[in-house]
């Protein structure tokens, strides 16, 4: 089976969608599937390069902001797309953007089946335009993506039940598959004693509006242990300057004794911080899956995760001690304080969390994806 992946930029750093795509392609190849990628080139000349290289598209005015979001758009190439489609048995569309919908339209004319992954809620995009709260605007954007992308596909991968149910609510025509993006896990699991002097509290994610790191900083004003807490934010993004300013104010007011750190970490560094973190905090009220949470949980970190209508990440919580209402900084502070006051429970639950995420093993997801591709090809042959 020959699978063509279409993604704007598979090599973006600090972007969960890009990271997930790279992992999926790697393990599909290991499973014996023929895979080719259409994407912008890899800036690392010694690394893997896509078979079909697209040029970068520069947005007037908005390009600097888009790049701060760790994202880039590729320029559609009709000739290259036709060449790629002539090779493929099935096309996997990784995003709901221009190169994907134009490729889906061409694939339909050529009789090549398409599948897609629901990677982004409209709110992930519109929150940066201060429209994340508007159900009407987000519904219009999702309907557009549905018409141009999802309904042109035979099958849609839904990484979480939250996404599956939303797709059902919008009456997607394609077959819907609950398939986690998945991660690789090392065995056996080696859970370490967490850092407690000071208490290391870790947060992973793009520094942006929809990730809501400001709620964690605000929670420090309500924590009884704020002077004993060290905050580490792993990521970069357009809100970094504002978050740093908010953090510095907490230090200058004496609420925090330890200066919060903001840094971009390699996978190895992420693992090292997760293994010694006392808690992992995930504040995003809009999240399709939240693989960064699994990255931390697999090292035995106990999470505290925001619960919201459009956030699927709370599915990783094992009980209510690890959840709080999204944007409620007082509730978040209460959860943090409870875990600090119960170190034995924290140690025991670290072991349980490390075991709990094994069901998201990438190999299981790859098996399900291959079955989905086969289903798409069979459907095309019958039509």
Legacy VTK file of the C-alpha trace (Angstrom):
# vtk DataFile Version 3.0
C-alpha trace
ASCII
DATASET POLYDATA
POINTS 383 float
0.000 0.000 0.000
1.314 3.445 -0.989
0.340 6.280 1.371
0.863 9.958 0.571
1.042 12.325 3.569
0.196 15.966 2.856
1.204 18.474 5.522
2.324 22.106 5.251
5.484 21.701 7.300
6.378 18.381 8.897
9.561 19.781 10.453
8.272 22.544 12.720
9.806 22.578 16.208
7.559 22.979 19.226
4.481 22.046 17.214
2.571 18.975 18.389
0.937 18.377 15.013
4.311 18.262 13.250
5.779 16.005 15.915
2.820 13.636 15.667
3.113 13.480 11.866
6.836 12.687 12.028
6.193 9.895 14.523
3.362 8.425 12.450
5.396 8.410 9.241
8.380 6.826 11.008
6.365 3.941 12.409
4.337 3.386 9.251
7.620 2.917 7.401
8.813 0.518 10.097
5.567 -1.434 9.664
6.372 -1.939 5.975
4.008 0.663 4.510
5.282 2.671 1.539
5.006 6.307 2.578
5.855 9.487 0.739
5.462 12.992 2.146
4.443 16.268 0.520
5.663 19.134 2.695
8.094 22.009 2.916
11.719 20.958 3.027
13.521 19.892 6.173
15.912 22.704 7.246
18.259 19.985 8.514
19.957 19.034 5.248
21.257 15.781 6.737
17.812 14.706 7.929
14.894 13.080 6.148
13.570 15.144 3.220
10.025 14.872 1.850
9.713 13.233 -1.552
7.559 16.110 -2.801
8.967 19.455 -1.636
6.657 22.475 -1.516
7.811 26.079 -1.392
6.990 28.312 1.553
4.014 30.649 1.318
4.559 34.081 2.879
1.444 35.752 4.260
1.499 39.536 3.912
1.532 41.290 7.330
0.707 38.127 9.336
3.839 36.074 8.558
5.794 37.036 11.722
2.834 36.122 13.934
2.309 32.791 12.123
5.957 31.881 12.673
5.709 32.789 16.353
2.949 30.185 16.485
5.600 27.663 15.318
3.697 27.192 12.065
4.348 27.786 8.361
2.144 27.467 5.299
3.298 25.856 2.067
2.466 27.044 -1.435
0.189 24.721 -3.419
1.803 23.147 -6.494
-0.720 21.574 -8.887
1.874 19.794 -11.073
3.663 18.286 -8.069
0.356 17.293 -6.465
-0.749 15.469 -9.605
2.580 13.624 -9.752
2.215 12.571 -6.112
-1.389 11.460 -6.548
-0.470 9.333 -9.573
1.869 7.396 -7.256
-0.453 7.023 -4.265
-3.061 4.394 -3.373
-4.448 6.599 -0.595
-3.854 10.155 0.606
-3.621 11.185 4.278
-4.494 14.859 4.818
-2.968 16.104 8.057
-4.532 19.588 8.167
-7.676 21.407 6.967
-5.872 24.096 4.957
-5.462 25.190 1.340
-2.966 22.590 0.099
-5.147 19.842 1.576
-8.504 20.921 0.176
-7.046 21.536 -3.282
-5.328 18.148 -3.176
-8.597 16.520 -2.039
-10.415 18.073 -4.991
-7.803 16.809 -7.449
-7.728 13.367 -5.820
-11.492 13.043 -6.237
-11.182 13.730 -9.971
-8.377 11.154 -10.245
-10.203 8.520 -8.204
-7.635 8.415 -5.389
-9.250 7.999 -1.935
-8.447 10.437 0.849
-8.444 10.065 4.615
-7.775 12.840 7.122
-6.970 13.452 10.756
-8.979 15.927 12.825
-5.987 17.658 14.420
-7.344 21.146 15.092
-10.519 22.633 16.525
-11.535 25.947 14.891
-11.097 27.475 18.340
-7.369 26.681 18.144
-7.208 29.170 15.288
-9.860 31.771 16.144
-8.721 32.202 19.756
-5.809 34.230 18.353
-8.317 36.548 16.662
-10.252 36.915 19.946
-13.117 34.811 18.551
-12.441 31.616 20.477
-15.594 32.307 22.531
-17.860 32.691 19.466
-19.745 29.434 18.842
-21.183 30.890 15.626
-17.819 31.837 14.116
-16.244 28.521 15.101
-19.187 26.540 13.738
-18.872 28.351 10.389
-15.147 27.557 10.207
-15.710 23.894 11.094
-18.495 23.615 8.512
-16.121 25.037 5.896
-13.428 22.507 6.820
-16.046 19.761 6.743
-17.226 20.703 3.263
-13.751 21.211 1.802
-11.830 18.427 3.561
-13.581 15.972 5.859
-16.615 15.202 3.688
-14.297 14.651 0.705
-12.675 11.781 2.626
-13.821 8.200 3.041
-12.468 8.045 6.599
-11.493 10.474 9.374
-9.133 9.717 12.254
-10.429 11.186 15.531
-7.619 11.119 18.127
-10.032 11.333 21.088
-13.666 10.652 21.938
-14.145 14.389 22.415
-13.285 14.919 18.735
-15.348 11.915 17.618
-18.442 13.245 19.341
-17.997 16.698 17.849
-17.658 15.215 14.367
-20.835 13.221 14.987
-22.636 16.367 16.143
-21.714 18.043 12.841
-22.857 14.973 10.860
-19.574 14.226 9.116
-20.213 11.991 6.092
-16.972 10.021 6.397
-16.487 6.956 8.561
-15.122 8.069 11.922
-12.325 6.131 13.649
-11.245 6.627 17.259
-7.467 6.284 16.836
-5.048 8.041 19.234
-2.004 9.599 17.593
0.069 7.461 19.934
3.585 7.624 21.348
6.583 5.361 21.774
7.126 4.026 25.287
10.290 2.653 26.808
10.070 -0.485 28.892
10.419 -1.056 31.757
9.050 2.192 33.188
11.538 3.876 35.525
9.670 6.287 37.826
11.902 8.612 39.860
11.359 10.462 43.130
10.036 13.945 42.244
11.857 17.150 43.112
10.552 18.747 46.315
13.178 21.362 47.212
11.761 23.404 45.584
8.668 21.673 44.191
9.176 21.552 40.425
5.929 22.216 38.572
6.166 21.627 34.832
4.029 22.836 31.918
4.549 21.923 28.252
3.000 23.742 25.325
3.133 26.611 22.882
3.083 29.929 24.750
-0.185 31.151 23.272
-3.713 32.236 24.132
-5.377 28.844 23.782
-2.828 27.101 26.037
-3.720 29.506 28.881
-0.464 29.360 30.869
-1.506 32.600 32.566
-3.957 30.607 34.726
-1.045 28.689 36.270
0.758 31.932 37.046
-2.418 33.408 38.548
-2.851 30.278 40.672
0.391 31.106 42.467
-1.387 34.040 44.156
-3.733 31.553 45.823
-1.301 28.751 46.721
-0.100 28.380 50.310
3.179 26.963 48.987
4.014 29.468 46.237
7.369 30.363 47.869
8.417 26.694 47.678
7.405 26.235 44.026
9.614 26.412 40.928
7.660 26.827 37.670
9.108 25.641 34.359
7.340 26.381 31.054
8.564 24.334 28.081
7.639 26.005 24.814
7.760 29.156 22.768
5.130 31.335 21.170
3.569 34.799 20.815
2.620 35.150 24.501
6.127 34.560 25.864
6.841 38.235 26.544
3.530 38.758 28.378
3.967 35.580 30.432
7.519 36.510 31.402
6.285 39.924 32.559
3.518 38.271 34.613
6.065 35.896 36.161
8.503 38.679 37.018
5.735 40.570 38.793
5.034 37.537 40.998
8.707 37.407 41.956
8.981 41.143 42.612
5.890 40.986 44.858
7.412 38.119 46.852
4.714 35.619 45.855
7.296 33.448 44.113
10.779 32.991 45.544
12.100 31.118 42.507
12.144 32.813 39.100
9.950 30.859 36.618
11.861 29.519 33.636
10.738 29.643 30.003
12.666 27.472 27.585
12.400 25.346 24.463
13.441 21.793 25.283
14.613 18.853 23.194
12.771 15.511 23.652
15.594 14.303 25.891
15.437 17.442 28.039
11.643 17.186 28.190
11.974 13.661 29.531
14.527 14.747 32.127
12.327 17.557 33.451
9.216 15.339 33.460
10.985 12.633 35.450
11.802 15.042 38.303
8.667 17.225 38.160
6.351 17.037 41.156
3.295 17.977 39.070
2.486 18.511 35.407
-0.043 21.300 34.777
-2.157 21.473 31.599
-4.371 24.570 31.459
-5.546 24.575 27.820
-9.359 24.910 27.491
-9.143 23.909 23.798
-7.154 20.761 22.993
-7.766 17.971 20.488
-5.565 15.482 22.347
-2.602 16.826 24.313
0.282 14.462 23.589
2.562 16.642 25.707
0.581 15.443 28.711
1.304 11.798 27.835
4.993 12.690 27.453
5.068 13.781 31.070
2.792 11.056 32.453
4.942 8.293 31.002
7.766 9.505 33.284
5.536 9.167 36.349
4.509 12.801 36.729
1.101 13.415 38.320
-1.029 15.814 36.240
-3.533 18.530 37.042
-5.573 19.090 33.877
-8.166 21.684 32.875
-11.657 20.355 32.192
-13.523 22.125 29.377
-16.063 21.367 26.647
-13.439 21.339 23.886
-10.466 19.906 25.743
-9.886 16.172 25.469
-6.776 16.116 27.670
-8.749 15.552 30.875
-9.315 11.987 29.614
-5.828 11.209 30.932
-6.806 12.064 34.542
-7.415 9.018 36.735
-9.587 10.871 39.272
-10.900 14.314 40.222
-7.748 15.179 42.183
-6.080 15.652 38.796
-8.652 17.954 37.194
-9.887 21.507 37.704
-12.406 23.749 35.893
-10.648 25.516 33.018
-9.474 29.090 33.754
-10.264 28.702 37.496
-6.965 29.708 39.092
-8.252 29.236 42.665
-9.350 25.655 41.955
-5.979 24.951 40.327
-4.170 26.307 43.405
-6.264 24.050 45.647
-5.299 20.962 43.592
-1.608 21.907 43.647
-1.681 22.444 47.413
-3.461 19.124 48.009
-0.791 17.170 46.140
2.003 18.996 47.965
0.366 18.118 51.296
0.010 14.422 50.331
3.469 13.276 49.138
2.785 9.558 49.608
-0.329 9.705 47.442
1.707 11.685 44.890
4.375 8.971 44.786
1.845 6.132 44.441
-0.160 7.906 41.746
3.014 8.627 39.787
3.395 4.877 39.308
-0.245 4.517 38.296
-0.059 7.339 35.771
3.054 5.871 34.159
1.170 2.591 33.665
-2.068 4.263 32.536
-0.692 5.759 29.318
0.684 2.483 27.913
-2.616 1.989 26.073
-1.609 4.908 23.830
1.343 2.964 22.415
2.137 4.087 18.853
2.227 0.513 17.528
-1.467 0.019 18.341
-2.321 3.270 16.574
-0.315 2.260 13.497
-2.221 -1.024 13.227
-5.505 0.901 13.312
-4.305 3.431 10.743
-3.275 0.692 8.327
-6.739 -0.865 8.702
-8.279 2.566 7.980
-6.176 2.962 4.827
-7.262 -0.487 3.632
-10.877 0.459 4.232
-10.444 3.629 2.170
-8.817 1.766 -0.740
-11.534 -0.920 -0.679
-14.222 1.747 -0.774
-12.610 3.399 -3.785
-12.451 0.094 -5.662
-16.118 -0.585 -5.041
-17.294 2.869 -6.119
LINES 1 384
383 0 1 2 3 4 5 6 7 8 9 10 11 12 13 14 15 16 17 18 19 20 21 22 23 24 25 26 27 28 29 30 31 32 33 34 35 36 37 38 39 40 41 42 43 44 45 46 47 48 49 50 51 52 53 54 55 56 57 58 59 60 61 62 63 64 65 66 67 68 69 70 71 72 73 74 75 76 77 78 79 80 81 82 83 84 85 86 87 88 89 90 91 92 93 94 95 96 97 98 99 100 101 102 103 104 105 106 107 108 109 110 111 112 113 114 115 116 117 118 119 120 121 122 123 124 125 126 127 128 129 130 131 132 133 134 135 136 137 138 139 140 141 142 143 144 145 146 147 148 149 150 151 152 153 154 155 156 157 158 159 160 161 162 163 164 165 166 167 168 169 170 171 172 173 174 175 176 177 178 179 180 181 182 183 184 185 186 187 188 189 190 191 192 193 194 195 196 197 198 199 200 201 202 203 204 205 206 207 208 209 210 211 212 213 214 215 216 217 218 219 220 221 222 223 224 225 226 227 228 229 230 231 232 233 234 235 236 237 238 239 240 241 242 243 244 245 246 247 248 249 250 251 252 253 254 255 256 257 258 259 260 261 262 263 264 265 266 267 268 269 270 271 272 273 274 275 276 277 278 279 280 281 282 283 284 285 286 287 288 289 290 291 292 293 294 295 296 297 298 299 300 301 302 303 304 305 306 307 308 309 310 311 312 313 314 315 316 317 318 319 320 321 322 323 324 325 326 327 328 329 330 331 332 333 334 335 336 337 338 339 340 341 342 343 344 345 346 347 348 349 350 351 352 353 354 355 356 357 358 359 360 361 362 363 364 365 366 367 368 369 370 371 372 373 374 375 376 377 378 379 380 381 382
